[in-house]
Amino acid sequence: MEVAELRLRSDVPVISADHRGYITWINDRFSEAYGWTEADLVGRPLPTIIPRRFHDAHHSGFSRFLTTETPVILGQSLELVIVTKDGRELLAEHLIVGSLAGGRWEFAAMIDPVG
């Protein structure tokens, strides 16, 4: 699945980010599920929605991918925690994809609440 395909989904929460790890877009379903609005997130770093205890792991993995372009988690279904706007942590199924666009990577993730 490509970033553009995932961004067309309106039935599940979807978020996208640029090659620097900054959020570029969320869909309405993402807002409904986690309380964040586009104004809250667009232009902010991805760790905004990641629990603090996982920030180092996220930075390491993101940097490793950009350096090697060898995917470890792209295209795999993972159960990870997401932070809601009100600070709660929820378990969610993540499917993260990446695509090259204009020589730069872009990413999107379906982040569907578990349960």
N, C-alpha and C positions, 0 to 999 in steps of 0.2 A: 504494500500500500504506500502511496506517495503522500506528501504533505498536502497537496492540493485536494486529493481525494478525501482525506480525513477532515479537512476544513469544510467540506460540503455536507458533512453529517450534522443533522440537527436533532437527532434522537438521543445523542449521548453528549456529555460534557467534553468539549475540545478546547485546547489552548495551543498557541503556537509561539515560537521564540526564534530569534535570529542567531547568527553564528557567534555572537558575543554572550548569549545566554540571557538576553533581555526579551521580555514578553512583548509580542507584537499584536496579539489578537486573542480574544476569547469569544465563544458563542453564548447565546442566551441560556442554553441548558447548563453551561458551566456556572453562570451567574446564579441560576436557580438552585443548583446543587450545593454551592459552596459560599454563596453570599457576596462574592466579589463582583464588582462592575468593571467594565473596560477602563473607566476613569481611575479606578483603584490600582489596576495592574499594568496597563500598557505603558511601556517605558521603564518598568521596574525589573530587577533581576529575578530569575527563577527561584532563588532561595526564599523569596517572599512567601511562597506557598509550600516550602519544604521545612519540616521541623529542624530547629537549630542543630540538634545532635547529628543530623545527616548532612550538614553543609559541607564539611570537609570531603566526605565521600563523593558528594555531587560535583564539587569543584575538581577533584582528582579525575573522576570518570569523564567529565565533560572535556577537560584539558587533554586527557589521554586520547580521546576520540579525535579531537581536532588536530592533534599532532600526528597520529598514526592513521586516521581514517579507517581503523579496524573496529567494526561494531562489536560490542559485547552484549548490550541489552536492547539495541534497536530491533524492532519487529517481534519482540517476545512479550508475552503477557506476564506482568509482574504485579504482585500485591504489595503496595507501598502506602505510606501514610501521607496525607495532604493536610495542610493547615487551612481552615476556613477563615473567613473574614473576622469572625468573632473569637478566633484563637483556638477553637477546638481542633483536635486531630482526629481525622477519619481514615479508616482503611478503605483503599480504593484500588480497583484493577486499572493498571496503567498499560497502555500500548503506545510506545514511542516510536515515531518514524522520522527519518531524515532524508532530505533531498538536496542536491546541488542546484542552485539557482543563480545564474550569473557569476559562477565561480565561487560562490559562498554557500555554506551550508545553512539550511533552515530546518526547523524541527517542529513537529506537532505531536500532541499526545491526546489520546482519548483517556480520560480519567473518570471512570465510572464507579460510583460508590458501591461497596460490597455490603450486601445485606439489606 
